[in-house]
Amino acid sequence: MYISECTYLHNAHPSSKIFSLLGLFFIVLISQNFYIISSVLVLLAGIGISAKLWSNLKKSLLFSAVIIIFSSVMWIFFYPRSNVIKEAFIYGFVMGLRLVLVFIAGVIFLSTTRIEEFIYGLRRYHLPYKLCFAISLAFRLIPLIYETAQIVIDSQRIKGIDLKQGTFKERIYKYGPLLTPIISYILREANYITLAVESRGFSYSVKKTDFLSFKVTYIDGLIYLFPAVIIIVVLFW
C-alpha cells in the first residue's frame, strides 16, 4: 500500500496526517450535504494526485463505484419514506459518497505513511507505548496471516489437492483442514515475536526512544488547517 516517494505529503509530520485523517472522519459524521462531501472528495483526489498516489487511487476507483452503486440501490428499499424513490436514491448516493470519502482518506494516509511513522505520530499524542506497539503488531500480523495461509494452500496444491474443484460446499470442506496448520504457524510466529521483543527489553520500565525524527513545517500547519476549516464551514452551514 505504501508508495515510496519524496513528496510534501510523504515528508509531512505523522501527527498532522493523523489529525487530518480523524478530522475527515468527523466531517463525514456531522455532514450529509452533497456539495460539501463531494467538494472534500475532489480536494482529496487532487491532493492524492499531487502526491503521486495515482496508482493506488486508480485501484480504488472500482471499489468506490461499487460502494456508491450498492448504497444508492440499498437505500431505495430501506429509506423511511419508501414511496419517494428519487429522494431515497439521492440519500443513498450521498451516503455512498461519505463512505468513499472515508475510504479514499484511508488510502491516501496508508500510501504516504509507514507503520513506524504512524506509531511515531501516535506517540506524539502521548498514547501509552504498549498500546502503540499493539497497534503496530496488528498491522504487521495481517500480511503475516495472509502469507502463512498462502504457503499452506500452495503446499496442499503440490500434494495434489485442488481446492478450486467441486461444489461450493465441497470446497468449504477442503478449506476446513487447512485451519489447523495456519493457526499453528501463526501461534509459532507470535511466540517468536514475544521472545524477540522481550529480549530487547520491552517490559523494562524506562522512557522509550524513537529512531525516527520529524520536524513540524508550514506544510504540517496547512494539513492541520485543512479539516479544521472544513469543520467550521460545516458547522456554520
N, C-alpha and C positions, 0 to 999 in steps of 0.2 A: 504493500500500500504506500509506503514512504517513497517519495521521489527525491533523489539526491540532486539538488540544485543549489545555487548560491543566489537566492533572491531576497528581497526585503522581508518576505513572509517567513522564509526558512530561517533567516538570521534574527528574527524578532524574539523578544524575551518570551519564554513559555508561559509565564504568569499572565501576560497581556492576552495571549491567544486563548488561554483557559477562561479568562474573564469575558472575552468577546464571545466565546462559544456558549457559555452559560447565559450571557445576555441575549443571544439569539434564541435560545430555548425559552427564555422568559417572554420574549416578544411573541413567539408562537402561542404561548399560553394565554396571553392577555389580549391578543388581537385576532379578529376574524374578518378584517377588512381586506377585500380583494386587492385594492390598489396598494396598500402598504405591504402585504405579503409578497405580491408579485414584484414590487419595486425592490424590496430587500433581496429577493431571489435573483433578480437581474444584476444587482450590485455584487452579490456573492459570485455569480458566474463570471463577471468581469474581473473580480479580484483573483479568482482561481486561474483564469486565462493569463492574466498579467504575471502571476507567479509560476507560470509554465507547468500548470497542472492539467492541461487539456487531455492528456492520455487517460488519467483517472476519471475526469469529468465525462469524457466520451463513453467510457464503460458504464457510467451511472445513468446515461440517458434512457436506456431501455427499461431499467428498473423503475426510474422516476415516472416514465409514461405508464407503466403497469399500475403503479400506486395511484396515479390520478384517475385513470380509467376505472379501476376497481372501486375507488372511493366514490366516484360520481355515480356509478351504477348501483352500488350498495345502498347509498342514502336515498335512492328513489323508493326503496322498499321499507326503509327504517325511519324515514323522516316523520316527525309527529303529525304534520299535515299532509297525509298521504294523497290527498286529492289534488294537490298542487305539484305536478311533476316538474315543471320548469324551475320552480323555487327549490325543490329538493335536489335537482341536478346541480344547480348553481352552488347550493350549500355544500354538496358532496365534492364539487370541483375545488372549492376553496379549502375544504378540509384536506383534500389530497395535496394541494399546494403547500399547506402547512407541514404535512409530513415530509414532502420533498425538501422543503427548506431545512428541516432538522437533518435529513439525510445528507444533503449537499454540504451543510456546515460541518458535519462529522467527517465527510470525505476530505474536505479541504484541510481540516485540522490534522487528521491522520497522515495526509500526504505531505505535510510540512513539519511535523513534529515527531521525533523519535520517542520511543518509550522512555528512554533515560531522560530526555528533555521534559517529557510530560511529568515524570516523577519529580524532577528538579523544580518545575513550576508549582506543583502541589506543596512541596516543602517550603517554598517561599511564602505560602499562605499559612505556615506553621501547623500543618497537619502532622499527626504523630508519624514517626519514621516507620514503625511497624505497619501502620495502615497503608502508607505509600508503597512499602515493599510488597505487601499482599496484593495491591492493585497491579503492580508491575508483574508479579508472578502470574496473575490471572491473564494478562495479555500474552505472556510468553507461553503459557501452558496450552492455549487454544491451538496454535500451529503445531505444538508438540503432539497433541492428541490426534490431530489430522494426519501427521506424518506417520505416527505409530499405526493408526488404522490402515493407512495405505500400504505399509510394509506387510502387515498381516494379510491383507487382501491379496497382494501380489504373491506372497508365499503360498497361499491356497491355490491360486491360479497355476503356479508352477507344478503343484501336485496333481493338477488335472481337474480341479473343482471349478466349474464355470458358474459364477454367481449371477450371470445375466440370463441364463436359460431357465425355462419353466414358467409357471403361472406366478402371479403376484404373491400368492400365499406360499408357494414353494420357495420363492426367492427369500421371503422373510425368514422361513425356517433355516435356510442356508446361512443367513447372516447371524442367526442366533448363537451358534457355537463360536463365532469369532469374538464375541464379547469377552470371553474368559481370558484369552491371551492379550487382548487390548488392555483390559483392566490391570492385568498382571504387569505389563510393560509400564503402564502409567504409574502404578504404585512403586515399582522399582526406581523409575526416574525421580519420583517425588522423594524417595528415601535418599537418593544420591544428592538431590538439591538440598535437602535438610542437612546432610553431613557437610556439604560444601559451605553453606552459609554459617554453620556453627563453627567450622574450622577457621573462618575468617572473623570470628568474634562478634557475631550478630547479636547475641544476648548480652554482650558487655555494655554496661550502662554508662556510656560516655556520649558526648555530642558527636554525631556523625558528620564527617566532612563530605564534600562533593568534588568529583573530578571535573565536572562541567563548570563553566563560568560565563555569565551573560551580563551585558550592560544595558541599562534602560536608555533608549534613544527616543528621538522625536517620533519615529515610526511606531513605537510602543504607545506613545501618547495618542496617536491617531487611532490605533487599534482599540485602545480603551474608550475613546470618544465615539467610535462607530456605533456600538449597540446602545450607548448611553443616550446619544442624540435621538436615535430611532425610538427608544422607550419614551422619551419626553414627548416626541411627536405623537406617539400612540396615545399617551395619557391625555394630551390636550385635544386630540381628535374627538 
